[in-house]
Amino acid sequence: MILRLSDFLNENTTNINSYSKYLDQIIPMTSGKQREWYEWQRRSAIEVEIHSPEHVIPELTQEWARKKLRVKDCYKNATQVMNLDPEIKYVEGIMMLWNAIPIEHAWNSYKGKHFDATSHLWDPSKEKSSHIQLVELDYDSLWEVLRETGVYGEIPSYLFRKGKIT
């Protein structure tokens, strides 16, 4: 029997263990700062449960997301969502698509509950995925980094290179 790629991935992978296994394969092939970066990720990665955005922030409806956010713009989207409430935090890490393909990604948390407004733009229930947190920043900390870098995203690697996370 021949399986579609998504069916194979859904049957044969599981959450953070998939990311840990991925890092276990990558780390021996690297050296120097690159190896330190992947080892830091291995130590720091935390799998988080993603809740429906509307259950965490009622104002963040699918209609609001479609008007204000854009697919493939997760870093900017997660930054924009912070304007809804001062207690919303910016989270950046890895989304394991089908629990097998690591994608750098950003989402948010509010009072300890994580939600992904970007994936709220489509029906994520069709895809088996997990979210692995690398960093979580409040509004002021995020904007301090954004002023320094001048770009959205890639915050964990920037902080690591600058020695701000170890």
PLY file of the C-alpha trace (Angstrom):
ply
format ascii 1.0
element vertex 166
property float x
property float y
property float z
element edge 165
property int vertex1
property int vertex2
end_header
0.00 0.00 0.00
1.33 3.44 -0.93
0.67 6.24 1.56
0.47 9.94 0.88
3.31 11.83 2.54
0.97 13.49 5.04
-0.57 10.11 5.99
2.88 8.59 6.46
4.02 11.49 8.60
0.84 11.45 10.69
1.21 7.71 11.35
4.92 7.63 12.06
5.81 10.65 14.16
5.12 12.16 17.54
5.51 15.66 19.04
8.66 16.88 20.81
10.34 13.52 20.45
10.35 14.22 16.72
12.18 17.51 17.24
14.56 15.90 19.70
15.27 13.13 17.19
15.81 15.73 14.47
18.33 17.58 16.67
20.00 14.29 17.61
20.65 13.73 13.90
21.82 17.30 13.22
24.11 17.86 16.22
26.77 15.26 15.32
27.09 16.79 11.84
27.90 20.25 13.20
30.70 21.94 15.10
31.58 25.21 16.80
28.88 27.84 17.26
26.43 25.94 15.07
26.73 22.87 17.30
26.35 25.04 20.41
23.17 26.55 18.88
21.58 23.15 18.26
22.67 21.87 21.68
21.08 24.96 23.25
17.85 24.19 21.39
18.00 20.57 22.61
18.28 21.78 26.23
15.80 24.67 25.97
12.99 23.35 23.77
9.63 23.07 25.51
6.59 21.56 23.85
3.51 23.70 24.43
-0.16 23.00 23.93
-1.85 25.30 21.44
-5.37 26.48 22.24
-7.90 28.01 19.90
-7.19 31.76 19.77
-10.87 32.59 20.37
-10.83 30.56 23.60
-7.83 32.49 24.89
-8.55 36.00 23.53
-12.26 36.29 22.57
-11.55 39.30 20.30
-9.24 37.17 18.16
-11.90 35.69 15.93
-11.18 34.08 12.60
-12.75 37.13 10.94
-10.41 39.49 12.84
-7.43 37.32 11.88
-8.40 37.32 8.20
-8.65 41.13 8.18
-5.49 41.92 10.16
-3.07 39.02 9.59
-1.40 37.35 6.63
-0.50 33.73 5.94
3.29 33.14 5.92
3.86 36.24 8.07
3.85 34.62 11.51
6.53 36.82 13.08
4.73 40.04 12.20
1.35 38.48 13.03
2.47 37.42 16.51
3.83 40.93 17.07
0.56 42.54 15.93
-1.57 40.31 18.17
0.27 41.73 21.19
-1.64 45.00 20.65
-4.88 43.30 21.78
-3.79 43.05 25.42
-0.62 44.13 27.29
-0.36 40.70 28.93
0.01 38.86 25.60
3.52 37.55 25.06
5.45 36.78 21.89
6.65 33.19 21.54
9.10 31.95 18.95
10.27 28.46 18.30
9.60 25.55 16.00
6.36 24.21 14.61
6.74 20.55 13.74
4.42 20.25 10.75
2.96 16.74 10.65
5.21 16.29 13.68
8.14 15.70 11.34
9.05 18.86 9.40
10.61 21.61 11.57
9.54 25.13 10.60
10.69 28.24 12.44
7.50 29.87 13.69
6.05 32.50 16.03
2.84 32.52 18.05
1.61 34.03 21.33
0.77 33.19 24.92
-1.65 34.82 27.32
-1.65 33.97 31.02
0.14 30.69 30.32
-2.08 29.57 27.43
-0.51 29.40 23.98
-2.37 30.21 20.76
-1.36 30.52 17.12
-3.20 33.32 15.31
-1.45 32.63 11.99
-2.67 29.06 11.81
-6.10 30.41 12.74
-6.26 31.68 9.14
-6.77 28.13 7.86
-8.03 24.87 9.37
-5.02 23.49 11.25
-6.98 20.44 12.45
-6.20 18.81 9.08
-2.50 18.84 9.94
-0.94 17.08 12.87
1.57 19.53 14.32
3.24 20.49 17.55
4.76 23.74 18.77
8.16 23.81 20.45
8.89 27.00 22.39
12.42 28.41 22.35
11.81 31.94 23.70
8.95 33.94 25.18
9.14 37.74 25.37
6.95 40.46 26.79
6.11 43.56 24.73
9.04 45.72 25.88
11.61 42.94 25.48
10.35 42.11 22.01
10.51 45.72 20.84
14.01 46.13 22.26
15.15 43.23 20.05
13.17 44.48 17.03
14.81 47.91 17.31
18.24 46.24 17.39
17.64 43.85 14.48
15.29 45.89 12.31
13.47 42.73 11.22
10.71 40.47 12.48
11.66 36.94 13.49
14.73 34.80 14.11
14.86 36.15 17.64
16.17 32.99 19.36
19.20 32.78 17.08
19.84 36.53 17.45
19.71 36.34 21.26
21.95 33.26 21.19
24.55 34.94 18.96
24.57 38.00 21.23
25.06 35.82 24.31
21.73 36.94 25.82
20.52 33.35 26.24
22.66 30.39 27.26
0 1
1 2
2 3
3 4
4 5
5 6
6 7
7 8
8 9
9 10
10 11
11 12
12 13
13 14
14 15
15 16
16 17
17 18
18 19
19 20
20 21
21 22
22 23
23 24
24 25
25 26
26 27
27 28
28 29
29 30
30 31
31 32
32 33
33 34
34 35
35 36
36 37
37 38
38 39
39 40
40 41
41 42
42 43
43 44
44 45
45 46
46 47
47 48
48 49
49 50
50 51
51 52
52 53
53 54
54 55
55 56
56 57
57 58
58 59
59 60
60 61
61 62
62 63
63 64
64 65
65 66
66 67
67 68
68 69
69 70
70 71
71 72
72 73
73 74
74 75
75 76
76 77
77 78
78 79
79 80
80 81
81 82
82 83
83 84
84 85
85 86
86 87
87 88
88 89
89 90
90 91
91 92
92 93
93 94
94 95
95 96
96 97
97 98
98 99
99 100
100 101
101 102
102 103
103 104
104 105
105 106
106 107
107 108
108 109
109 110
110 111
111 112
112 113
113 114
114 115
115 116
116 117
117 118
118 119
119 120
120 121
121 122
122 123
123 124
124 125
125 126
126 127
127 128
128 129
129 130
130 131
131 132
132 133
133 134
134 135
135 136
136 137
137 138
138 139
139 140
140 141
141 142
142 143
143 144
144 145
145 146
146 147
147 148
148 149
149 150
150 151
151 152
152 153
153 154
154 155
155 156
156 157
157 158
158 159
159 160
160 161
161 162
162 163
163 164
164 165
